[in-house]
Amino acid sequence: MPEGETQDRLEVLISRLSRKLLTPVFLPHVTLIGEIEIPEEEMIAKTTKLAKDVLPLDLVLGACDKGQDYYHHLFLQIEPSQHLNNAYDSACRIFRRGKPEPYQPHLSLVYGDLGADVQAGLAEDIGDSQYGLFRASTLYLYKTYGAVSEWSCLCAINRDEAAEDINES
């Protein structure tokens, strides 16, 4: 998740769009891996290992774009980097998951299905990102079952905490 001023500005943008479009509100985030079907304790342990291996991540927010499904309706592109691709590879390895498709990092702004005209107008209005670079220094693990309003954070682990946990084990 972005932090500081970048997080604040993105939260305001997502909230403003949500009110205007009557879509769910959510925290700005970049998903590294999803749809993990293992016990919570194991997820937290693996997230701790992943945090130790990949944090911090420097992410550059790019242009606004539109997608074809509910969770990728309107988003900011994340500029590709070797470090981010390595983080995705590590997540797939640690969670023992194959790579179903190439990783396309993004930061969603709108969840929904508003139609191509609305979607194109919003993408044009937002244009190229003025949000620039942010450092992700904490890895969050969310339970994302049910409605977006029901999602809950299971843990938030920064690199220092991950290193302490690993060393104590």
PLY file of the C-alpha trace (Angstrom):
ply
format ascii 1.0
element vertex 169
property float x
property float y
property float z
element edge 168
property int vertex1
property int vertex2
end_header
0.00 0.00 0.00
1.17 3.52 -0.58
2.03 5.51 2.51
1.95 9.14 3.58
0.88 11.85 1.13
0.55 9.43 -1.80
-1.82 7.23 0.21
-3.85 10.25 1.33
-4.22 11.60 -2.22
-5.19 8.19 -3.61
-7.71 7.59 -0.81
-9.34 10.94 -1.62
-9.46 10.08 -5.35
-10.92 6.59 -4.78
-13.46 7.98 -2.31
-14.47 10.81 -4.67
-14.90 8.40 -7.59
-16.86 5.99 -5.37
-19.31 8.71 -4.27
-19.73 9.95 -7.84
-20.22 6.48 -9.35
-21.84 4.67 -6.39
-19.11 2.03 -6.36
-17.33 0.39 -3.40
-14.72 2.31 -1.41
-11.43 0.50 -0.73
-7.90 1.33 0.34
-5.35 2.02 -2.40
-3.18 -1.05 -2.88
-1.19 -3.08 -5.35
-1.98 -6.81 -5.29
1.09 -9.01 -5.48
-0.74 -12.35 -5.39
-4.33 -13.31 -4.75
-6.70 -16.21 -4.33
-4.67 -18.07 -1.72
-6.52 -21.10 -0.35
-4.52 -22.25 2.70
-5.05 -21.97 6.49
-4.65 -18.44 7.92
-1.65 -19.34 10.13
0.18 -20.68 7.11
-0.73 -17.60 5.05
0.66 -15.31 7.76
3.88 -17.34 8.07
4.39 -17.30 4.30
3.57 -13.57 4.12
6.24 -12.96 6.78
8.80 -14.87 4.69
7.76 -13.00 1.56
8.07 -9.63 3.33
11.62 -10.51 4.39
12.51 -11.49 0.82
10.99 -8.62 -1.17
10.57 -5.46 0.92
10.92 -2.61 0.39
9.42 -2.25 -3.08
9.75 1.00 -5.01
6.72 1.39 -7.27
6.11 4.01 -9.95
2.50 4.86 -10.70
1.83 5.43 -14.38
-1.06 6.29 -16.66
-4.72 5.66 -15.93
-6.09 2.70 -17.85
-9.27 0.64 -18.07
-9.80 -3.08 -17.83
-12.44 -5.66 -18.65
-13.45 -7.00 -15.25
-14.98 -5.74 -12.00
-11.70 -5.40 -10.06
-9.77 -3.85 -12.95
-12.41 -1.43 -14.18
-10.27 1.70 -13.78
-6.71 1.69 -12.50
-3.28 3.30 -12.52
-0.62 1.24 -14.22
2.47 0.33 -12.22
5.61 0.67 -14.27
7.29 -2.72 -14.66
10.57 -3.37 -12.85
12.80 -6.36 -12.35
12.44 -6.03 -8.56
8.64 -6.14 -8.82
8.74 -9.12 -11.20
11.11 -10.89 -8.79
8.69 -10.14 -5.93
5.85 -11.73 -7.92
8.02 -14.76 -8.70
8.90 -15.08 -5.00
5.22 -14.86 -4.02
4.32 -17.61 -6.49
7.19 -19.78 -5.21
6.52 -19.22 -1.49
2.79 -19.83 -1.87
3.50 -22.76 -4.24
1.38 -21.37 -6.95
2.00 -21.49 -10.65
2.00 -18.28 -12.64
-1.41 -18.36 -14.31
-0.67 -15.33 -16.48
1.94 -12.61 -16.74
1.89 -10.27 -13.75
0.23 -6.96 -14.59
0.70 -4.74 -11.55
-1.80 -1.92 -11.10
-3.48 0.21 -8.46
-7.26 0.08 -8.85
-9.28 3.28 -8.59
-12.79 1.94 -9.32
-14.33 -1.49 -8.87
-17.43 -1.94 -10.98
-18.91 -2.34 -14.40
-19.97 1.10 -15.55
-19.88 0.71 -19.30
-17.23 1.63 -21.84
-18.31 5.28 -22.31
-18.16 6.13 -18.60
-14.94 4.16 -18.22
-13.23 5.94 -21.14
-14.33 9.36 -19.89
-12.97 8.69 -16.41
-9.65 7.41 -17.76
-9.31 10.53 -19.90
-10.24 12.84 -16.99
-7.66 11.24 -14.69
-5.04 11.03 -17.44
-1.42 10.38 -16.63
-0.65 9.87 -12.99
0.68 12.71 -10.93
1.36 10.33 -8.06
4.86 9.25 -9.07
7.01 6.93 -6.98
6.13 5.38 -3.67
7.90 2.89 -1.46
5.95 -0.08 -0.16
7.64 -0.91 3.13
4.88 -3.10 4.55
3.20 -6.19 3.13
-0.49 -6.58 3.97
-2.45 -9.80 3.92
-6.19 -9.33 3.42
-9.07 -11.75 3.63
-11.13 -10.77 0.59
-14.19 -12.97 0.82
-17.59 -11.38 0.34
-18.34 -7.75 -0.39
-15.47 -5.26 -0.49
-16.81 -3.66 2.71
-16.30 -7.02 4.47
-12.63 -7.42 3.56
-10.33 -7.53 6.58
-6.61 -7.23 7.22
-5.11 -10.41 8.71
-1.63 -8.93 9.16
0.68 -6.10 8.16
4.38 -6.96 8.17
7.30 -4.69 7.43
10.76 -5.98 6.57
12.21 -5.39 10.06
9.36 -7.31 11.72
9.74 -10.10 9.19
13.46 -10.37 9.87
12.82 -10.52 13.64
10.14 -13.22 13.19
12.38 -15.33 10.95
15.35 -15.01 13.31
13.25 -16.03 16.34
11.98 -19.18 14.59
0 1
1 2
2 3
3 4
4 5
5 6
6 7
7 8
8 9
9 10
10 11
11 12
12 13
13 14
14 15
15 16
16 17
17 18
18 19
19 20
20 21
21 22
22 23
23 24
24 25
25 26
26 27
27 28
28 29
29 30
30 31
31 32
32 33
33 34
34 35
35 36
36 37
37 38
38 39
39 40
40 41
41 42
42 43
43 44
44 45
45 46
46 47
47 48
48 49
49 50
50 51
51 52
52 53
53 54
54 55
55 56
56 57
57 58
58 59
59 60
60 61
61 62
62 63
63 64
64 65
65 66
66 67
67 68
68 69
69 70
70 71
71 72
72 73
73 74
74 75
75 76
76 77
77 78
78 79
79 80
80 81
81 82
82 83
83 84
84 85
85 86
86 87
87 88
88 89
89 90
90 91
91 92
92 93
93 94
94 95
95 96
96 97
97 98
98 99
99 100
100 101
101 102
102 103
103 104
104 105
105 106
106 107
107 108
108 109
109 110
110 111
111 112
112 113
113 114
114 115
115 116
116 117
117 118
118 119
119 120
120 121
121 122
122 123
123 124
124 125
125 126
126 127
127 128
128 129
129 130
130 131
131 132
132 133
133 134
134 135
135 136
136 137
137 138
138 139
139 140
140 141
141 142
142 143
143 144
144 145
145 146
146 147
147 148
148 149
149 150
150 151
151 152
152 153
153 154
154 155
155 156
156 157
157 158
158 159
159 160
160 161
161 162
162 163
163 164
164 165
165 166
166 167
167 168
